[in-house]
């Protein structure tokens, strides 16, 4: 019986990351998508659980002649995050800092290209109470019809 209890505990613990990832994706879809209006959400988004001091990078493809709104949406527990959009050479096309936050960027690309979104969550990994603070950051793309 003790063996079965241990097995159940292992299964539940291994499912925890999947549940938190699902909650993060749900947060991004439910809380962030309305900020894309009047752009149409194209169902392309990335979402990740990040802590202060962590970084993430996502490559996205944008198609020629299309107008886009790129939105970075962070859970309030993280505060404002730093993010930038760069081209394939690493040249910054847009930057938002925690000191001068801009949650979205509207643009049109002349040629189909892959651009990189780099997210940086400022701060130290442990909050003032010594607890690890983790929150969801979503990257969403909308387009004009």
Secondary structure as the mmCIF struct_conf table of DSSP 4:
data_model
#
loop_
_struct_conf.conf_type_id
_struct_conf.id
_struct_conf.beg_label_comp_id
_struct_conf.beg_label_asym_id
_struct_conf.beg_label_seq_id
_struct_conf.end_label_comp_id
_struct_conf.end_label_asym_id
_struct_conf.end_label_seq_id
HELX_RH_AL_P HELX_RH_AL_P1 UNK A 2 UNK A 27
HELX_RH_PI_P HELX_RH_PI_P1 UNK A 28 UNK A 32
HELX_RH_3T_P HELX_RH_3T_P1 UNK A 33 UNK A 36
TURN_TY1_P TURN_TY1_P1 UNK A 37 UNK A 38
BEND BEND1 UNK A 39 UNK A 39
STRN STRN1 UNK A 40 UNK A 51
TURN_TY1_P TURN_TY1_P2 UNK A 52 UNK A 53
STRN STRN2 UNK A 55 UNK A 62
TURN_TY1_P TURN_TY1_P3 UNK A 64 UNK A 65
STRN STRN3 UNK A 67 UNK A 74
HELX_RH_3T_P HELX_RH_3T_P2 UNK A 76 UNK A 78
BEND BEND2 UNK A 80 UNK A 80
STRN STRN4 UNK A 82 UNK A 86
TURN_TY1_P TURN_TY1_P4 UNK A 88 UNK A 89
STRN STRN5 UNK A 92 UNK A 96
STRN STRN6 UNK A 97 UNK A 97
TURN_TY1_P TURN_TY1_P5 UNK A 98 UNK A 99
STRN STRN7 UNK A 100 UNK A 100
STRN STRN8 UNK A 104 UNK A 108
BEND BEND3 UNK A 110 UNK A 111
STRN STRN9 UNK A 113 UNK A 120
BEND BEND4 UNK A 123 UNK A 123
BEND BEND5 UNK A 125 UNK A 125
STRN STRN10 UNK A 126 UNK A 126
TURN_TY1_P TURN_TY1_P6 UNK A 128 UNK A 129
BEND BEND6 UNK A 130 UNK A 130
HELX_LH_PP_P HELX_LH_PP_P1 UNK A 131 UNK A 131
STRN STRN11 UNK A 132 UNK A 132
HELX_LH_PP_P HELX_LH_PP_P2 UNK A 133 UNK A 133
STRN STRN12 UNK A 134 UNK A 143
#
